């Protein structure tokens, strides 16, 4: 059984799950452990700086334009910004 880890990111406009804390969680598989280690200690602010927005709606639109789900899009943008290995980036695409 493969292990998954999660990183939570707060978005003021995220309300899809009716959670009062407005947190979107990204899952990372064992194959994405290098990216998870790089991202796990980052704050929401740091991640949003890399993404260039604090708006979940904007991120969702960008992900849709690239035919990705939101989690894939965020992981792809983070891996690009952190200059991780091409093999890891290809797994996220």
Secondary structure, 3 states (H helix, E strand, C coil): CCCCEEEEEECCCCCCCCCCCCEEEEEECHHHHHHHHHHCCCCHHHHHHHHCCCCHHHHHHHHHHCCCCHHHHHHHHHHHHCCCCHHHHHHHC
